Amino acid sequence: MKFDSRLLIAGLVLIGGIAIAGEATDPDAKARQDLMDANGGAMKILGGMASGEVAFDAAAAAAAAKTLTDNAAGIETAFKTKGAGDPKSAAKDEIWTDWDNFLKAAAALGTAAAALDTSSADGIKAGLGAVGGACKQCHTTYKAAS
């Protein structure tokens, strides 16, 4: 079977188009999505280590926990401006109508992430439930189903 580079290029263009179609165009919404995507990446790293699917790496674990802690602290700034209500955004209006409780939920993520023991896979496993719980609580209340 001969490899056809045109198929590869067409596939990459299609995948890129799908990725772009899912991104917000409003700069405020895009910044929020980027922050949440970084959190998702950090959780993937930590979850992989906790489950044993990814080899434990103390530096990578600490960096992922720092991403979560830093981003939790940045949620207030990232969500301060509602923007134009980008149709690609999954942010519910309740974020802005229930601002104080939204900020408490963000603080809960920061607290759980800061308390995460990243010195071993067992330490991550022990604390990841609190981090995931903070994410879930906030997403259940403030994120539209996607």
Long-range contacts (C-beta under 8 A, 24 or more apart in sequence): 22-88, 23-88, 24-86, 24-88, 24-89, 25-86, 25-88, 26-83, 26-84, 26-85, 26-86, 26-89, 27-83, 28-78, 28-81, 28-82, 28-83, 28-86, 29-83, 29-86, 29-88, 29-89, 29-91, 30-86, 31-78, 32-78, 32-79, 32-89, 32-91, 33-88, 33-89, 35-71, 35-74, 35-75, 35-78, 38-67, 38-71, 39-67, 39-68, 39-71, 39-135, 41-67, 42-67, 42-68, 42-71, 43-68, 43-131, 43-132, 43-135, 46-116, 46-118, 46-124, 46-128, 46-131, 47-128, 47-132, 49-121, 49-124, 50-121, 50-124, 50-125, 50-128, 51-125, 52-121, 56-120, 56-121, 56-124, 58-118, 58-119, 58-120, 61-118, 61-124, 62-118, 64-118, 65-113, 65-114, 65-116, 65-118, 68-109, 68-110, 68-113, 68-116, 68-131, 69-110, 69-113, 69-114, 72-106, 72-107, 72-109, 72-110, 72-113, 73-110, 75-103, 75-106, 75-109, 76-103, 76-106, 90-143, 90-144, 90-145, 90-146, 91-142, 91-143, 91-144, 92-141, 92-142, 92-143, 92-144, 94-141, 94-142, 95-142, 98-141, 98-142, 101-141, 102-138, 102-141, 102-142, 105-134, 105-137, 105-138, 105-141, 105-142, 106-138, 108-134, 108-137, 108-138, 109-134, 109-135, 109-138
